[in-house]
Amino acid sequence: KVLVVNVASECGYTPQYQQIQELYTHFSDRLVVVGIPCNDFGGQEPGDAGDIRQFCSQRYGVSFPLTAKMAIKAPHPHPLYHWLTTAAENGRLDSSVSWNFQKYLLDENGQLLAVFPPACDPFDPTLLDYLEVYGV
């Protein structure tokens, strides 16, 4: 499975990095976590790729993959986020990214399974239930 999370270094939810890393470590043989740095919400990810990687690894021990910074909000969202948020594209549901640390769970075939809001703790029982139901 794949958990896609838009991340930011200066957000109230930034401490979730630690729990996301723990989730990644715990399920390392069955779950890939991909962090997508984004500066679209309150300018809370101002750094470049090197700054972001250094912050994440030094402060939270992050070892899961981080992409280049992406635009998520309209009018020009990255194609990945266009797909994630558009039912006509992903075949499942429409959504909008409300803030940093929104989570999208995909199965091993790239099918969208669920969306979890930013306030959803990475160890929230609902998210863990999805991982268990879908074999993570």
N, C-alpha and C positions, 0 to 999 in steps of 0.2 A: 504494500500500500504506500501511498505518497501523501504526506501532509504538507500543504503549501501554506505558508504564513507570511503576510506582509509585515515587515519589522521596521523598527525605528529606535535609535539610540537615546533619544531624549523625550520619551513618552512615559506617561504614568504606568503603562503596561510593560515597559522595558524589562522589569524583573522577571517577566514570563520567559525570557531567554533561558534562565536557569532551569525552569521546569521543562521547557521544550527540549533542552539538552538532555535532561534526565529521561524524558520519554524516548528520545532518539537512542540513547545508550541502552535503555531497558529493552526496547524492541528492535535493536540494531539489525537482527537477522530477518526481520519481517516488515520494517517500516523505514522509509526514507523521508527525512524532513528536508524541505527546501525553504530557506529564508529568502524573502524578496525585499531588500531594502527599498524604502519608498519615502519620499519627502513631500508627498501630496497632502498630508494631514498635519496642519499646524507647523510645517517646516521643521519637523522633529527628527529628520535624518539629513543634516547638512553636510556630513563628511563625504569624502571620496571612498572608493572601494578599500583602499589601504587603511584609512582611518576606521572604517566600519569593522573590518576584519580584526584589526588590532584591539579595538574596544571590546568586541564580542568575545574574543579569545582570552584577553587578560581579565576582564571583569566577570565573565560568566562561564569561561571554559568551553565556549562553543566550538564544536568540531563538525557540526552538520554543514552541508553546503550552503553558501550564500551566493546569490546571483549578483549581477551588476544592478545598480539602482534602476528601478522601473517606474514609469508613470502608470498609475492605476485609474485615476479619475478621468472622466470625460473632459474635454472633447476628444482626446487622443489617447485612450488607454492602450497599454501594451497588448498585443494580440492574445497573450495568455489570459490576461484579465478580461478581455472581451469575451473569450470563450468561457471562462469560469463563471461569468455573471449573466450570460445570455442563454436562456433555455433553448432557443432555436439552434444554438451552436453546440451546447453540451448535452442536449437531449434530456435534461432532467429538470432544471429549475432556473428561474431568474433570481438574481440577488444583486445587492449593491454592497460595496465595501464601505462600511460605516466609519471605520477608523483603523489605526494600526493594530496589528496582531489578530486580524480576522483569519480564520483557519478554514481551509478547503481540504476535504479528505477525498482522495481518488483511489480506485481499486488498482490492481496490478495491470489492468488493461487500459488504464487511463479514463475510466468512466467515473464521473462525479458521483459520490455517495452522499455527502453531507456538507453543510456549511455551519460553522460555529462562530458566534460573534466575538469581538475582541475581548470582552469581559469573561469569556469562557476560559476557565483555568485549564491548562493542558492536561491535568489529571481529573477533570470533571467527570463524574460517573457517566454522563451521557456520551461524552467523547470516548471514554474507555469502553462503554457498551458497544459502540460502533466498531471499535477495533476488535473486540471479542467476537461479535456477531459475524464480522466479515473475515475472521480468521487471522487476526494479527496476534 
